């Protein structure tokens, strides 16, 4: 399912505040036609966590975090990449 198809314009209009996990990435996707019905997020989550921008400001505020989730794709694929690398004897162990 496409990440821009989860919410209808009517549902999005019900939120008081919209944030995202990556504002620059969100804005890029908007330039190529995604998120036409989504208001510009007021902050990315990093700004909120760092205290640079406010999070929820009142108890009844309806907030939405439009997380693009591309890192989740990486995490879903990583075990298979690791398995194949081990199978083929590829890669380098790094000390942590």
Protein Blocks (a to p, Z undefined) as FASTA:
>chain_A
ZZklmpcfklmmmpmbdcdfblklmmmmmmnopaklpccdfbdfklmmnopaccdfbfkl
ccddddeklmmmmmmmmmmmmmmmmmnopajdddZZ
